């Protein structure tokens, strides 16, 4: 049966079909009107319940979608944290290697300074040898000139 509702002058909903049926069954008019009003209210409440159920369903669906997104974000955060940890380990290893390399460079620098000192000594000796050879050459020239 299709239920029709209408508003009276007091803006109260009334199930017209129910009202007419109750009148035909001999129910007095005030009781029929009260029952029809109550039925209209119950119909409206039922519609509200359907709307609420639909809203709850939609919110549940959206909540499920948000949960999936949060799970994805959590997985991405874990991956990012792992990547950061890997980068920190790599940086620590690189720092170790650089410290070792710096030590080696310091050692090489010391050796180069030592070699440089030795080369300076050799250079000084070669200069003295050149000077002595020049002296010997001068003496030989004098001897050759006298002979």
C-alpha positions, 0 to 999 in steps of 0.5 A: 500500500502506498502511504501518502502523508500530508500536512495539516494546518499545524504542520503535523505529518499525517498518513492519509491512507491509514487515517481513511482506513481507520475512519472506514473501520469505525475508529473515531476521528481523533483516535484515527488522526492520532494513529495516523500522526504517530504512523507518519512520525514512525515513517519519518523516523524509519526514513531517518534510520535508513539515512543514518544507516547509509551515513554509517555505511559511507563513514565505514567505507571512508574509514576503511579507505583511510585505514588503507591509506594510513597503512600505506603511509606507515609502510612508506615511513618504515621504508624511509626510516630504513633508508635513513638508517642505511644512509647513517650507517654508510655515513659512519663507514665513510667517516671511518674511511675518511679518518683512516685516509686522513691518517694515511695522508698525515703519514705520507705528508711526514714521509714527504717532508722527510724525503724533501729534507733528504733531497735538500741534503742531496742538493746541498752535497751536489752543490758542494761537489760542483763547487769542488769540481770547479775548483779541481778544474781550475787547479787542473787548468793552472797545472796544464798552463804551467806545464 
